[in-house]
Amino acid sequence: MAPRSVVLLGSLSHLAAKGLAVYAKALVGSMLTLKNMVGQGVNVMPFVPIPLGNMGREDVVRSMMDLDAWITSLSQGQSYALGWTTELF
């Protein structure tokens, strides 16, 4: 990979099937593995998967919001992707 590349890691189907606790642990493990494989100069970052259709499951939407809050708290940054969902759920 070229230096300064960015790899985004996330899976909505895994989050929906396994729940947030299992998903978060797998996400961190996958990120560490990938970071070790690609080495310095490549950023491996988590992202909150965006559904392409109606989820029909508020628990998954809530897990997405919790994941977004957790990622934001770790990075000390800001996340704008799911701000509107706070008003809905």
MMTF fields as JSON, N, C-alpha, C and O atoms, coordinates in Angstrom:
{
  "mmtfVersion": "1.0.0",
  "mmtfProducer": "UNKNOWN",
  "numBonds": 355,
  "numAtoms": 356,
  "numGroups": 89,
  "numChains": 1,
  "numModels": 1,
  "chainsPerModel": [1],
  "groupsPerChain": [89],
  "chainIdList": ["A"],
  "bondAtomList": [4, 2, 8, 6, 12, 10, 16, 14, 20, 18, 24, 22, 28, 26, 32, 30, 36, 34, 40, 38, 44, 42, 48, 46, 52, 50, 56, 54, 60, 58, 64, 62, 68, 66, 72, 70, 76, 74, 80, 78, 84, 82, 88, 86, 92, 90, 96, 94, 100, 98, 104, 102, 108, 106, 112, 110, 116, 114, 120, 118, 124, 122, 128, 126, 132, 130, 136, 134, 140, 138, 144, 142, 148, 146, 152, 150, 156, 154, 160, 158, 164, 162, 168, 166, 172, 170, 176, 174, 180, 178, 184, 182, 188, 186, 192, 190, 196, 194, 200, 198, 204, 202, 208, 206, 212, 210, 216, 214, 220, 218, 224, 222, 228, 226, 232, 230, 236, 234, 240, 238, 244, 242, 248, 246, 252, 250, 256, 254, 260, 258, 264, 262, 268, 266, 272, 270, 276, 274, 280, 278, 284, 282, 288, 286, 292, 290, 296, 294, 300, 298, 304, 302, 308, 306, 312, 310, 316, 314, 320, 318, 324, 322, 328, 326, 332, 330, 336, 334, 340, 338, 344, 342, 348, 346, 352, 350],
  "bondOrderList": [1, 1, 1, 1, 1, 1, 1, 1, 1, 1, 1, 1, 1, 1, 1, 1, 1, 1, 1, 1, 1, 1, 1, 1, 1, 1, 1, 1, 1, 1, 1, 1, 1, 1, 1, 1, 1, 1, 1, 1, 1, 1, 1, 1, 1, 1, 1, 1, 1, 1, 1, 1, 1, 1, 1, 1, 1, 1, 1, 1, 1, 1, 1, 1, 1, 1, 1, 1, 1, 1, 1, 1, 1, 1, 1, 1, 1, 1, 1, 1, 1, 1, 1, 1, 1, 1, 1, 1],
  "groupList": [{"groupName": "MET", "atomNameList": ["N", "CA", "C", "O"], "elementList": ["N", "C", "C", "O"], "formalChargeList": [0, 0, 0, 0], "bondAtomList": [1, 0, 2, 1, 3, 2], "bondOrderList": [1, 1, 2], "singleLetterCode": "M", "chemCompType": "L-PEPTIDE LINKING"}, {"groupName": "ALA", "atomNameList": ["N", "CA", "C", "O"], "elementList": ["N", "C", "C", "O"], "formalChargeList": [0, 0, 0, 0], "bondAtomList": [1, 0, 2, 1, 3, 2], "bondOrderList": [1, 1, 2], "singleLetterCode": "A", "chemCompType": "L-PEPTIDE LINKING"}, {"groupName": "PRO", "atomNameList": ["N", "CA", "C", "O"], "elementList": ["N", "C", "C", "O"], "formalChargeList": [0, 0, 0, 0], "bondAtomList": [1, 0, 2, 1, 3, 2], "bondOrderList": [1, 1, 2], "singleLetterCode": "P", "chemCompType": "L-PEPTIDE LINKING"}, {"groupName": "ARG", "atomNameList": ["N", "CA", "C", "O"], "elementList": ["N", "C", "C", "O"], "formalChargeList": [0, 0, 0, 0], "bondAtomList": [1, 0, 2, 1, 3, 2], "bondOrderList": [1, 1, 2], "singleLetterCode": "R", "chemCompType": "L-PEPTIDE LINKING"}, {"groupName": "SER", "atomNameList": ["N", "CA", "C", "O"], "elementList": ["N", "C", "C", "O"], "formalChargeList": [0, 0, 0, 0], "bondAtomList": [1, 0, 2, 1, 3, 2], "bondOrderList": [1, 1, 2], "singleLetterCode": "S", "chemCompType": "L-PEPTIDE LINKING"}, {"groupName": "VAL", "atomNameList": ["N", "CA", "C", "O"], "elementList": ["N", "C", "C", "O"], "formalChargeList": [0, 0, 0, 0], "bondAtomList": [1, 0, 2, 1, 3, 2], "bondOrderList": [1, 1, 2], "singleLetterCode": "V", "chemCompType": "L-PEPTIDE LINKING"}, {"groupName": "LEU", "atomNameList": ["N", "CA", "C", "O"], "elementList": ["N", "C", "C", "O"], "formalChargeList": [0, 0, 0, 0], "bondAtomList": [1, 0, 2, 1, 3, 2], "bondOrderList": [1, 1, 2], "singleLetterCode": "L", "chemCompType": "L-PEPTIDE LINKING"}, {"groupName": "GLY", "atomNameList": ["N", "CA", "C", "O"], "elementList": ["N", "C", "C", "O"], "formalChargeList": [0, 0, 0, 0], "bondAtomList": [1, 0, 2, 1, 3, 2], "bondOrderList": [1, 1, 2], "singleLetterCode": "G", "chemCompType": "PEPTIDE LINKING"}, {"groupName": "HIS", "atomNameList": ["N", "CA", "C", "O"], "elementList": ["N", "C", "C", "O"], "formalChargeList": [0, 0, 0, 0], "bondAtomList": [1, 0, 2, 1, 3, 2], "bondOrderList": [1, 1, 2], "singleLetterCode": "H", "chemCompType": "L-PEPTIDE LINKING"}, {"groupName": "LYS", "atomNameList": ["N", "CA", "C", "O"], "elementList": ["N", "C", "C", "O"], "formalChargeList": [0, 0, 0, 0], "bondAtomList": [1, 0, 2, 1, 3, 2], "bondOrderList": [1, 1, 2], "singleLetterCode": "K", "chemCompType": "L-PEPTIDE LINKING"}, {"groupName": "TYR", "atomNameList": ["N", "CA", "C", "O"], "elementList": ["N", "C", "C", "O"], "formalChargeList": [0, 0, 0, 0], "bondAtomList": [1, 0, 2, 1, 3, 2], "bondOrderList": [1, 1, 2], "singleLetterCode": "Y", "chemCompType": "L-PEPTIDE LINKING"}, {"groupName": "THR", "atomNameList": ["N", "CA", "C", "O"], "elementList": ["N", "C", "C", "O"], "formalChargeList": [0, 0, 0, 0], "bondAtomList": [1, 0, 2, 1, 3, 2], "bondOrderList": [1, 1, 2], "singleLetterCode": "T", "chemCompType": "L-PEPTIDE LINKING"}, {"groupName": "ASN", "atomNameList": ["N", "CA", "C", "O"], "elementList": ["N", "C", "C", "O"], "formalChargeList": [0, 0, 0, 0], "bondAtomList": [1, 0, 2, 1, 3, 2], "bondOrderList": [1, 1, 2], "singleLetterCode": "N", "chemCompType": "L-PEPTIDE LINKING"}, {"groupName": "GLN", "atomNameList": ["N", "CA", "C", "O"], "elementList": ["N", "C", "C", "O"], "formalChargeList": [0, 0, 0, 0], "bondAtomList": [1, 0, 2, 1, 3, 2], "bondOrderList": [1, 1, 2], "singleLetterCode": "Q", "chemCompType": "L-PEPTIDE LINKING"}, {"groupName": "PHE", "atomNameList": ["N", "CA", "C", "O"], "elementList": ["N", "C", "C", "O"], "formalChargeList": [0, 0, 0, 0], "bondAtomList": [1, 0, 2, 1, 3, 2], "bondOrderList": [1, 1, 2], "singleLetterCode": "F", "chemCompType": "L-PEPTIDE LINKING"}, {"groupName": "ILE", "atomNameList": ["N", "CA", "C", "O"], "elementList": ["N", "C", "C", "O"], "formalChargeList": [0, 0, 0, 0], "bondAtomList": [1, 0, 2, 1, 3, 2], "bondOrderList": [1, 1, 2], "singleLetterCode": "I", "chemCompType": "L-PEPTIDE LINKING"}, {"groupName": "GLU", "atomNameList": ["N", "CA", "C", "O"], "elementList": ["N", "C", "C", "O"], "formalChargeList": [0, 0, 0, 0], "bondAtomList": [1, 0, 2, 1, 3, 2], "bondOrderList": [1, 1, 2], "singleLetterCode": "E", "chemCompType": "L-PEPTIDE LINKING"}, {"groupName": "ASP", "atomNameList": ["N", "CA", "C", "O"], "elementList": ["N", "C", "C", "O"], "formalChargeList": [0, 0, 0, 0], "bondAtomList": [1, 0, 2, 1, 3, 2], "bondOrderList": [1, 1, 2], "singleLetterCode": "D", "chemCompType": "L-PEPTIDE LINKING"}, {"groupName": "TRP", "atomNameList": ["N", "CA", "C", "O"], "elementList": ["N", "C", "C", "O"], "formalChargeList": [0, 0, 0, 0], "bondAtomList": [1, 0, 2, 1, 3, 2], "bondOrderList": [1, 1, 2], "singleLetterCode": "W", "chemCompType": "L-PEPTIDE LINKING"}],
  "groupTypeList": [0, 1, 2, 3, 4, 5, 5, 6, 6, 7, 4, 6, 4, 8, 6, 1, 1, 9, 7, 6, 1, 5, 10, 1, 9, 1, 6, 5, 7, 4, 0, 6, 11, 6, 9, 12, 0, 5, 7, 13, 7, 5, 12, 5, 0, 2, 14, 5, 2, 15, 2, 6, 7, 12, 0, 7, 3, 16, 17, 5, 5, 3, 4, 0, 0, 17, 6, 17, 1, 18, 15, 11, 4, 6, 4, 13, 7, 13, 4, 10, 1, 6, 7, 18, 11, 11, 16, 6, 14],
  "groupIdList": [1, 2, 3, 4, 5, 6, 7, 8, 9, 10, 11, 12, 13, 14, 15, 16, 17, 18, 19, 20, 21, 22, 23, 24, 25, 26, 27, 28, 29, 30, 31, 32, 33, 34, 35, 36, 37, 38, 39, 40, 41, 42, 43, 44, 45, 46, 47, 48, 49, 50, 51, 52, 53, 54, 55, 56, 57, 58, 59, 60, 61, 62, 63, 64, 65, 66, 67, 68, 69, 70, 71, 72, 73, 74, 75, 76, 77, 78, 79, 80, 81, 82, 83, 84, 85, 86, 87, 88, 89],
  "secStructList": [7, 7, 6, 6, 7, 3, 3, 3, 3, 7, 7, 2, 2, 2, 2, 2, 2, 2, 7, 2, 2, 2, 2, 2, 2, 2, 2, 2, 2, 2, 2, 2, 2, 2, 2, 2, 2, 2, 7, 6, 6, 7, 3, 3, 3, 3, 7, 7, 7, 7, 7, 1, 1, 7, 7, 7, 7, 2, 2, 2, 2, 2, 2, 2, 2, 2, 2, 2, 2, 2, 2, 2, 2, 2, 2, 6, 1, 7, 7, 7, 6, 6, 2, 2, 2, 2, 2, 2, 7],
  "xCoordList": [0.833, 0.0, 0.875, 1.974, 0.345, 1.081, 1.082, 0.1, 2.189, 2.221, 1.063, 0.656, 0.545, -0.567, -1.905, -2.881, -1.953, -3.231, -4.073, -3.544, -5.368, -6.299, -7.143, -7.738, -7.188, -8.009, -9.119, -8.85, -10.373, -11.52, -12.043, -12.211, -12.299, -12.73, -14.083, -14.261, -15.038, -16.345, -17.238, -17.081, -18.175, -19.094, -20.443, -20.569, -21.44, -22.777, -23.373, -24.059, -23.128, -23.684, -23.099, -23.814, -21.811, -21.188, -21.74, -22.024, -21.889, -22.452, -23.867, -24.21, -24.692, -26.077, -26.149, -27.001, -25.261, -25.314, -24.758, -25.293, -23.701, -22.994, -23.203, -22.944, -23.665, -23.836, -22.587, -21.508, -22.76, -21.696, -20.457, -19.338, -20.629, -19.471, -18.556, -17.341, -19.125, -18.326, -17.735, -16.572, -18.542, -18.09, -16.911, -15.922, -17.014, -15.941, -14.634, -13.569, -14.708, -13.499, -12.88, -11.663, -13.708, -13.204, -12.649, -11.648, -13.287, -12.822, -11.431, -10.547, -11.246, -9.93, -8.871, -7.774, -9.186, -8.235, -7.886, -6.723, -8.881, -8.645, -7.813, -6.937, -8.092, -7.316, -5.847, -4.957, -5.594, -4.209, -3.484, -2.329, -4.164, -3.566, -3.232, -2.135, -4.178, -3.958, -2.857, -2.046, -2.823, -1.764, -0.384, 0.564, -0.282, 0.996, 1.374, 2.556, 0.382, 0.649, 1.094, 2.009, 0.458, 0.752, 1.894, 2.513, 2.179, 3.317, 3.066, 1.928, 4.153, 4.094, 3.604, 3.805, 2.967, 2.566, 1.178, 0.685, 0.54, -0.82, -1.732, -1.462, -2.8, -3.744, -4.855, -5.527, -5.049, -6.155, -7.138, -6.799, -8.358, -9.327, -10.663, -11.079, -11.338, -12.68, -13.686, -13.474, -14.766, -15.859, -17.176, -17.258, -18.19, -19.511, -20.168, -20.383, -20.486, -21.109, -22.45, -23.215, -22.722, -23.962, -24.903, -24.526, -26.117, -27.066, -27.541, -27.736, -27.723, -28.196, -29.71, -30.282, -30.355, -31.803, -32.378, -31.673, -33.64, -34.32, -33.801, -33.882, -33.275, -32.74, -33.86, -33.773, -34.902, -35.991, -35.64, -36.411, -34.486, -34.034, -33.431, -32.338, -34.157, -33.662, -32.441, -31.628, -32.292, -31.126, -29.838, -28.805, -29.881, -28.685, -28.369, -27.205, -29.411, -29.195, -28.578, -27.67, -29.064, -28.51, -27.05, -26.217, -26.737, -25.349, -24.454, -23.307, -24.981, -24.219, -23.929, -22.828, -24.922, -24.725, -23.695, -22.84, -23.779, -22.818, -21.409, -20.443, -21.295, -19.991, -19.422, -18.236, -20.264, -19.836, -19.323, -18.283, -20.052, -19.633, -18.309, -17.453, -18.143, -16.916, -15.726, -14.669, -15.898, -14.81, -14.424, -13.24, -15.415, -15.15, -14.407, -13.497, -14.791, -14.135, -12.686, -11.834, -12.403, -11.03, -10.135, -8.96, -10.69, -9.874, -9.817, -9.071, -10.607, -10.66, -11.072, -10.763, -11.765, -12.173, -13.656, -14.344, -14.134, -15.548, -16.069, -15.361, -17.301, -17.953, -19.297, -20.08, -19.556, -20.802, -21.744, -22.881, -21.284, -22.035, -23.39, -24.354, -23.496, -24.731, -25.422, -26.28, -25.067, -25.657, -27.169, -27.836, -27.715, -29.169, -29.9, -31.08, -29.237, -29.927, -30.216, -31.139, -29.452, -29.692, -31.088, -31.761, -31.512, -32.837, -33.943, -35.034, -33.677, -34.697, -34.852, -35.963, -33.746, -33.771, -33.349, -33.301],
  "yCoordList": [-1.183, 0.0, 1.243, 1.272, 2.246, 3.503, 4.204, 4.141, 4.873, 5.644, 6.642, 7.171, 6.89, 7.8, 7.261, 8.006, 5.975, 5.345, 5.224, 5.201, 5.146, 4.978, 3.738, 3.596, 2.848, 1.65, 1.795, 1.966, 1.725, 1.814, 0.411, -0.371, 0.1, -1.243, -1.173, -0.409, -1.97, -2.027, -3.023, -3.25, -3.618, -4.595, -4.529, -4.916, -4.04, -3.951, -5.331, -5.542, -6.268, -7.615, -8.306, -9.019, -8.102, -8.681, -8.03, -8.713, -6.705, -5.99, -6.477, -6.705, -6.637, -7.077, -8.518, -8.847, -9.372, -10.797, -11.087, -11.936, -10.397, -10.743, -9.78, -10.135, -8.576, -7.587, -6.737, -7.068, -5.646, -4.646, -5.149, -4.875, -5.877, -6.318, -7.229, -7.031, -8.218, -9.147, -8.411, -8.61, -7.564, -6.811, -5.903, -5.863, -5.173, -4.253, -4.997, -4.532, -6.138, -6.932, -7.413, -7.344, -7.895, -8.357, -7.19, -7.343, -6.031, -4.858, -4.437, -4.179, -4.371, -3.985, -5.009, -4.633, -6.29, -7.332, -7.254, -7.403, -7.023, -6.91, -5.683, -5.73, -4.585, -3.369, -3.564, -3.155, -4.189, -4.424, -5.35, -5.112, -6.398, -7.337, -6.624, -6.778, -5.844, -5.138, -4.091, -3.93, -3.376, -2.381, -3.04, -2.496, -4.208, -4.917, -5.404, -5.468, -5.744, -6.227, -5.105, -5.3, -3.933, -2.863, -1.969, -1.292, -1.956, -1.191, 0.299, 0.765, 1.033, 2.481, 3.191, 2.72, 4.313, 5.155, 4.873, 5.625, 3.806, 3.494, 3.591, 2.979, 4.351, 4.518, 3.493, 3.405, 2.719, 1.776, 2.366, 2.586, 2.621, 3.325, 2.597, 2.032, 2.613, 2.027, 2.996, 4.209, 2.453, 3.309, 2.639, 1.417, 3.451, 2.928, 2.592, 3.476, 1.33, 0.948, 1.653, 1.819, 2.055, 2.75, 1.786, 1.202, 1.615, 0.713, 1.297, 2.506, 0.447, 0.896, 0.804, 1.292, 0.192, 0.06, 0.055, 0.317, -0.24, -0.279, -1.443, -2.598, -1.136, -2.173, -2.963, -4.183, -2.265, -2.93, -3.37, -4.084, -2.95, -3.348, -2.142, -1.687, -1.638, -0.48, -0.819, 0.062, -2.086, -2.466, -2.313, -1.956, -2.577, -2.429, -0.95, -0.549, -0.139, 1.304, 1.832, 2.662, 1.36, 1.779, 1.342, 2.097, 0.135, -0.342, 0.523, 0.796, 0.955, 1.846, 3.168, 3.708, 3.685, 4.942, 4.775, 5.639, 3.665, 3.399, 3.229, 3.713, 2.539, 2.361, 3.708, 3.973, 4.553, 5.886, 6.684, 7.337, 6.632, 7.35, 6.803, 7.568, 5.486, 4.861, 5.258, 5.621, 5.188, 5.554, 7.014, 7.345, 7.877, 9.298, 9.546, 10.374, 8.835, 9.036, 8.565, 9.147, 7.519, 7.023, 7.941, 8.119, 8.517, 9.334, 10.794, 11.585, 11.153, 12.536, 13.466, 14.657, 12.91, 13.696, 13.928, 13.827, 14.239, 14.477, 13.532, 13.177, 13.137, 12.287, 12.902, 13.235, 13.051, 13.667, 12.677, 13.024, 11.452, 10.496, 10.15, 9.988, 10.03, 9.545, 10.554, 10.179, 11.81, 12.81, 12.879, 13.061, 12.742, 12.825, 11.669, 11.803, 10.53, 9.38, 9.589, 8.98, 10.427, 10.704, 11.297, 11.016, 12.104, 12.71, 11.701, 11.832, 10.695, 9.708, 8.612, 8.142, 8.2, 7.061, 7.517, 6.712],
  "zCoordList": [0.0, 0.0, 0.0, 0.554, -0.635, -0.71, 0.641, 1.38, 0.962, 2.209, 2.248, 1.213, 3.426, 3.676, 3.179, 3.091, 2.854, 2.514, 3.775, 4.887, 3.597, 4.71, 4.448, 3.38, 5.425, 5.345, 6.377, 7.566, 5.919, 6.816, 7.06, 6.124, 8.318, 8.7, 9.392, 10.34, 8.921, 9.545, 8.828, 7.629, 9.554, 8.974, 9.68, 10.842, 8.97, 9.545, 9.778, 10.778, 8.881, 9.056, 10.286, 10.99, 10.551, 11.739, 13.007, 13.991, 12.974, 14.114, 14.412, 15.572, 13.377, 13.556, 14.06, 14.886, 13.567, 13.922, 15.314, 16.027, 15.705, 16.942, 18.096, 19.246, 17.815, 18.872, 19.053, 18.562, 19.763, 19.885, 20.617, 20.183, 21.713, 22.505, 21.695, 21.677, 21.03, 20.215, 19.019, 18.67, 18.396, 17.226, 17.569, 16.836, 18.683, 19.071, 19.317, 18.91, 19.974, 20.228, 18.913, 18.736, 18.003, 16.702, 15.893, 15.193, 15.983, 15.246, 15.709, 14.891, 17.009, 17.546, 17.144, 16.73, 17.262, 16.862, 15.386, 15.009, 14.557, 13.109, 12.774, 11.91, 13.464, 13.22, 13.589, 12.843, 14.739, 15.153, 14.185, 13.831, 13.764, 12.801, 11.504, 10.967, 11.002, 9.738, 9.863, 8.951, 10.992, 11.194, 11.176, 10.61, 11.795, 11.799, 10.402, 10.064, 9.597, 8.24, 7.302, 6.502, 7.389, 6.438, 6.894, 6.073, 8.182, 8.686, 8.795, 8.73, 8.962, 9.164, 7.907, 6.788, 8.114, 6.997, 6.45, 5.61, 6.908, 6.475, 7.694, 8.727, 7.573, 8.679, 8.571, 7.544, 9.627, 9.714, 10.712, 11.875, 10.25, 11.083, 11.095, 10.083, 12.252, 12.298, 11.693, 11.688, 11.191, 10.774, 11.121, 11.245, 11.272, 11.568, 10.239, 9.41, 10.034, 8.772, 8.578, 9.528, 7.376, 7.059, 6.338, 5.322, 6.849, 6.177, 4.856, 4.739, 3.876, 2.575, 2.451, 1.476, 3.414, 3.373, 4.773, 5.748, 4.864, 6.148, 6.982, 6.566, 8.147, 9.033, 9.695, 9.834, 10.099, 10.792, 12.203, 12.845, 12.686, 14.026, 14.726, 14.386, 15.703, 16.44, 17.282, 17.561, 17.696, 18.496, 17.704, 18.271, 16.406, 15.568, 15.386, 15.411, 15.203, 15.092, 16.384, 16.343, 17.522, 18.816, 18.937, 19.438, 18.485, 18.518, 17.639, 17.992, 16.493, 15.611, 16.311, 16.202, 17.03, 17.756, 18.872, 19.066, 19.603, 20.671, 20.117, 20.705, 18.983, 18.333, 17.908, 18.099, 17.335, 16.921, 18.119, 18.032, 19.236, 20.445, 20.981, 21.425, 20.941, 21.438, 20.565, 21.081, 19.248, 18.332, 18.543, 18.603, 18.655, 18.859, 20.171, 20.223, 21.225, 22.52, 22.499, 23.171, 21.736, 21.649, 20.843, 21.165, 19.8, 18.9, 19.328, 18.751, 20.343, 20.807, 19.667, 19.679, 18.695, 17.544, 17.514, 18.529, 16.344, 16.155, 15.092, 14.149, 15.257, 14.285, 13.944, 14.834, 12.676, 12.248, 11.578, 11.256, 11.366, 10.567, 11.155, 10.406, 12.473, 13.06, 13.964, 14.763, 13.851, 14.723, 14.632, 15.651, 13.461, 13.276, 13.926, 14.25, 14.129, 14.717, 16.199, 16.741, 16.846, 18.263, 18.449, 19.441, 17.51, 17.594, 17.352, 17.907, 16.531, 16.182, 17.219, 17.465, 17.832, 18.753, 20.127, 21.057]
}
